[in-house]
Amino acid sequence: MNANTRILLDKLQRLPPERQAEVEDFVDFLEKRDAQTRSEAAQRLGEAFKRLDALDEPAMSSEEIQAEIDAVRAERRARADRR
């Protein structure tokens, strides 16, 4: 257990029970929101894959992928140098 967790637990234990319940509700809310965000992101990713499949393009080779990566990096460096 790290120091931040210990501090948070100490603070939580000093709260009255009704406030502890509020904190628990808030933690539940955060977990639900994070799960919903992940679910929405997974859904968007799935939709993107469907659109890619619909294009019926051949898969890129590892050399083509590396060339794309290199081009983006070069463009990023050029923008940074202009600043």
Secondary structure as GFF3:
##gff-version 3
##sequence-region A 1 83
A	DSSP	alpha_helix	3	14	.	.	.	ID=ss1
A	DSSP	alpha_helix	17	55	.	.	.	ID=ss2
A	DSSP	alpha_helix	62	82	.	.	.	ID=ss3
###
